[in-house]
Amino acid sequence: MSRTASDVELGLRQQLNTLVRLYVGQIVKSVTETEARTLEPHFQRFYRWVQQKVRESQSEEIPHEDITSLEADLSSTGVDGLMLSRIGHDILPIMRGQKQPLQLLLKDKLLFDYYPNNIHTSPCFPQVEIYVRHSLETAKQKLNILELGAGTGGTTRAAFRAIGEYAKQRGSVADRVHYTYTDISAGFFKEAKARFKDFASVMTFQKLDLEALPSTQNFDVGTYDLIIASQCLHATKNMTRTMAHARELLRPGGKVVMVEGTREALDISFIFGTLPGWWLGEEETRQLTPCLDVPQWDEVLRATGFNGTELVVPNCDSEELHTLSVIVSTAV
């Protein structure tokens, strides 16, 4: 079941949206169409997204808050405000190539704190934990799990909370589960190995590029029981091809558990829209956002060997403010 967001959380989401609108207004006042055409290609798409947000909000009242004051207020509330204000404060030099957004995101390891703790993703982790625990308890043989785009390990922690609780009951899980931790880059592996050292006996670390067939990357295709993918599938060029590659890894009847945006989060789009990977989508429907809504996910899943959106749990029950969802689908 989806959860009810607290008044504090709803207020924070609204403040984040207000700050994004203020930054968007700043951009359109400072960057002309002529200058926009000289920007890096991903910033040209980012600028088109900014223009679209302006058009969408024409009927809304213009926020009158002071950017500096709102930045200070939100920066003190946690990772969401800190991340947004860090990028937004320097958005013009970022767009003009004078500052590198990734360096700002990684400063003080903010990105590592953001992934597991932001208000959009963190409500989804308990659902992942519940599903992993259920899969362990109902598996008739050793559960073979693979995580796509594991990155900083935020979702991995949720999975291993379930595995750890299961281990407390059984004493050992070495004969019950194996976990393959993958990412397009091995750069995260050293830190992840240290973080999950207590589970080293059941873990494998391996590079995986979702743009290519897993069968060409030394993976045993058709052998995995459960794929976990959190906020990584959208960072690929073509969702149908990506999900076909994911399907290749699963045995028939295997499950994929995804955490993905199903309704736009303005702050996420603003923050990560400064990175080239946000704009990899080639499809016409993904030119202004890399994310799919639930009907689009259902269509892609059914076209790539899955049974569609078998289960969808939004990150909160507010129709206006939910953003990410946990989606479960079965390989057919």
N, C-alpha and C positions, 0 to 999 in steps of 0.2 A: 504493500500500500504506500501511496505517496504521503509525505509528511506535511503537517501544517506549519508554515513559517511563522516565527514569532514576530511581534510588532517591531522589535528592534531590528530583526533581519530585513523585514519589508522596508523599514525606514532607511537602512543602509543601502539597499538596492536602489531605492529612489534617489538617494543622494549621489550614488555612483552615476546613475543615468543623467542627473543634472550636471555633474562635472563634465561628463562626456559632451553634453550639448554645449557647454561653455567652451570647451576646447575646439569643438567643431566650428563654432562661431568665430573663434580666434583664427582658425585656419582659413576660412573663406574670406576673411577680411585682409589677411596678410599674403596669401598665395593666389596670384592671378592665374587665369586659364593659360596664359602664355607661359608663365613660369612652370606651371604644372606639366606642360608638355616636355619640359627639359629634365624632369625628375627621373630617377631610376624607374624601370617598368613597374615594379611592385608598388612604388609610391604613386604612380599614375593611377593604378587601380584603387589604392587607398584613397586618393583624392576623389575618384568617382563615387566611392562609398560615402565619403564625407558629403558630397553634393546630394546624394540620395537621402541622407539623414536630414539635411536641410529641407529638402522638398517634403519629406514625411512630416516634419514638425512645423510646417508653415501655419497650420491652424491652431497650434498650441501657443500658450503664452511664453514669451521669451524669459528665461531665468534671469533674475536680477542679482543673484548671489555674487560675491566677490571671489574670483578664482583663488587668490592667495589664501584667503580665510578658509574657503572650503577645502583646499588642498591640505592645509594645516589640520583642520578638524578630521578629515578622512584618514590622513596619514597616522593619526594617533589611534584609530579604531582597529587596526590590524593589517594583514597582508593585502587585502583587496584595495583599500584606499592608498596604501603605500605604493603598491605596484602601479596603479593608475596614475597617481600624481607624479611618480618618478618619470614615467614616459611622457605624460601630458605636459609637465613643466618644461620639457625640452623638445616638444614636438616639432617646432619649426626648424631648429638646427638638425634634428634627426631627419626630417624629410629632405633637407638640403644637403645631407651627407656630411655634416660637420660633427655629428656625434653618432655612435653606433648603439642601436637599441639593445642588442644582445649583451653588450658589456654592462649597460645599466641594469638589465634584468638579473644578471649574474652577480652584480656587486653585493657583497656581504651575503652571498648565497640566497638572495631573496627568492629567486626562482624555485629553489629547492623547498623553501618554506611555503611558497604560494600554491604549488600543485596540490599538496594534501590538505591545505587549510582554507582555501578560498570558499566563499559562500555558495558557489555554483557546483563545484565538484565534491566537496566534503560530504554533503548529504547523500551522495550516491554510494559512498564507500560501504556503509552498513548493509546496503542491498547486495553488493558484491560479496561481502563477507558471508551473509546469510546463504547466498547461492553456492559459494564454494563449500561451506559446511554441509549443505544439503547434498551436494554432489559426492562428497566424501562418504557420507553416511549411507547413501543409496548405491554406491558403486559396487558392482559384483566382482571387480578385479582392480588391479592397481590403476589409479586415476592418473592419466597422462595429461598434464596441463601445460599450455604454452601461452605466454603473455606477449602480445605484440606491442611494439613501441613502449617498452617498460620505462625507459628514460630514467627519471630520478627515483623511481620506486614507490611513488605515492600509493598507487593501486595495489602494488605488490604487498605493501604492509597490511592492507585490508585482507588480502588473500591469506597471508601467513598468520593473521590473528585467528582466522578460522582453523587453519592447519595446526597452529599451536594449541588451541583449545582441544582439538581432536586428539593431539598427541598427549595431552595431560591425562586423558581418559585411557588411552591405549598404552602409554609409555614410550611408544616409538611409532613413526609413520613411514619408515624407510621402505616397508613392504606395501604401503598403501597409496603413495603418491610420488610423482616426479614432476618437477616444475622447471620448464625451460624459459629462461629470461632472455628476451630478444630486444634488440633495438637496431636501427639503421647504422648506428655508430657504436663502437666499443668504448667510447669515451666515458660512459656512465658506469661501466662494469666494475672498475676498481672500487669505487665508493659503495656500489651495491653489494659487492662480495663482502665488504667489511660490515655493512649494515645488517646483512642477513647471514652472518657467519654461523649462527646457531642452527641454520638449516642447510649448511653446505653439503651435507650428505645426500640431499634430495634435489639439489639444484644443478642446472647446466646453464652456462652463459654462451650465447651464440648470436652473431650478427645476422640480421634478416632485413632485406630491402623489399618492401611490399610492392614495389613497382615491377619486380621480377618474379618469375615462378619460384616458389620454394624448392621445387624438385631440382632446380639448377643451383641451389645453394646448400647442398648437403643436408637437407632435412628429409626425414622419413615421412613421406606424405601419406595421408589416409590413416594415421596412427594416433592422432590426438583426440582425447575425449572432450576436452574443454579448452576453448580459446578465450582469453580475457584481453580486451582492447579498450583502453581508456584515453580518449582525446587524442588519438593518433591516426585513425582511419581517414579523417577529413584532410590530413596533410599529405594527400596523394593526388595524382593528376586526374584519375578517372575512377569513380567509385565502383562502377560495375566490374572493371578489371581488378581493382583492389579486393573486392569481396570474392571474386572468383579465385584469386590467389589464396585468400583465407580459407575458402572452402576446400581447396586442394589438401590442406593440412589435416582436416577433420575426417574421422571415420564416419560412415553413415550412422545417423543417430547422435552424433556428437553435437555439442552446443557451443554457440558463441555468445558471450556476455559482453556487451558494449556499453561504454559510457560516452555519449556523444551529444553535441548540441542539437536540440530539436526545435528550439526557438531562440532567436538571436539574443545574446547578452551583449549589450552595448559596450560595457567595459572590457570584456574579453576581445571583442572585435577591434576595439580601439588599441588595446595593448599589443595584441599579436598581429594585427594588421600592419604593423611596422616591420614585420619580418617577411622575407620572400616566401617562406614555406606556407604562409597563410593563403597565398594566392596561386597555388599550383593548379587548382581546379580548371579543367578544360571545358567542362560541360556548360551549356548556355545557362542552366539554372544555378550555376555556382560561380557566376562572375562577380557578384557583390557579397557573397558569403560562401565559405567552403562547406557549410553545414546543410544537412537535409532535414526536412520536417518528417513527421512520422509516416504519412502516406508515401513520401518519396523513398524512405528507408524500406518500407514494405515492398515497394516495386523493385528496388534494387536487390533485396534479399531473395525474392521469388525468382528473379531472373538469373540468379547465380547459384542455384542449388540448395537454397534454404526454404523453410516453410513460411517466411514472412515474419512480421513483428508479432511473435507468439506472446510476448509479455512486454509491456511498456510501463515503467514506473518513473514519472517525472520527479525532479528534485524538490518540488513543493506543489501544493495543491492549488496555488493561485494561478488562475488562467492568464492573468496579465503578467505575472512575474516569474513563472517557471521558465527555465532555460535549458538545462541538460536533462537527459533521461537515461535510465538503465534499460537497455533493450536486450531481450533474449530471443534467440532463434535456433532452430534445429536443422542440421544438415540432412537432406533427404536423398 
